[in-house]
């Protein structure tokens, strides 16, 4: 019988614990240990996940959505009611043109008589210079608007404008100052005004 040529078809044979089909040999190799550990960890995680999320331990689907929407509505209500904001939060408001416009309207009604149409001062101090009596941070300005100025100086509390109204007014005052420093020869800084320019 003639020896088969190298190109002749050879029957499939089993070896190394694998099997062959259609001329393709498959071996029974061990899986990598990292893959096995990941697979086992997935099984352990599923033992907790399935009962918790599908057995009543956690809300999913419409129930979860309802809770999330309720939480969002509560947060919006808190903000609308004037929830506390730190200095960074107040400064973020200063970038909102709508708040600047709202504050300008309040300024035109309540502040222009004492501080002038451009904030250069008159009866009240200049709001466009580098000097402030009670602080130049947004928190300081809002506090002055809420409590009123120093006793005997004639500035009443602006609390009647509400939290958002006072914030808007503070935003406008800051916007005036940040438009550019302007001195008023007719209204120089008082002796108790400290140099504390807006640096942000």
Steps between C-alpha positions, in 0.01 A plus 500: 500500500638840401589755763255797510632823361537792747203677340268203526202521741572352842214370718414695817666367812462580869803605699589702809148455633346706223314418186524575133234584248531590137873509527505743796660374819365630833692464823365479853707780658456627854342845534720782638478538876403871476204404282391228742521736801300761311240238412473383863474862621216558254314200641545625858387852398192356328402317821459847660383695195206284393320485839570868573382647170242239400384375836369826642810637673540790259265694278540464126311614193200732554535494880864614482412769245222631725739531795767669287249755368376571853858559618563733206181695571602539866842632398343750261261615769792551738683714246186698418453567871850642520703217647837589648783561254867530584729764352578285195131446434425872526787586267364252247175700495697808395551345155126491429389797282137452607597554863702809411196643321268417790742660745529810285122546517508484881799736511315754287207497743672475836867599481552765236396788728790436740762331280437676168399355163853375433573392856749782554349602831320799641335470837629142501853383423648445156436141384745526210824554689737263680378588850227326700377553853344165582680269259513442124421130478162399364411357841585833664295701252195274536531522879503881486192500278322262735587673828531856377801728525660631814265649761432866448614507137153473347528174309206275583477125458409367157360176642162591353647427157535134597811286486515490122436875471790577733725260310406663171571845642839382629576356156424836337710693752791267431448535124525880534826473689645249258420721201791713609627684803378860508592750764263781593685818602182626663472182707845380612525186714408553863759442769337174604489355147754225443675439170361163394467488121301231328768256385289241325 
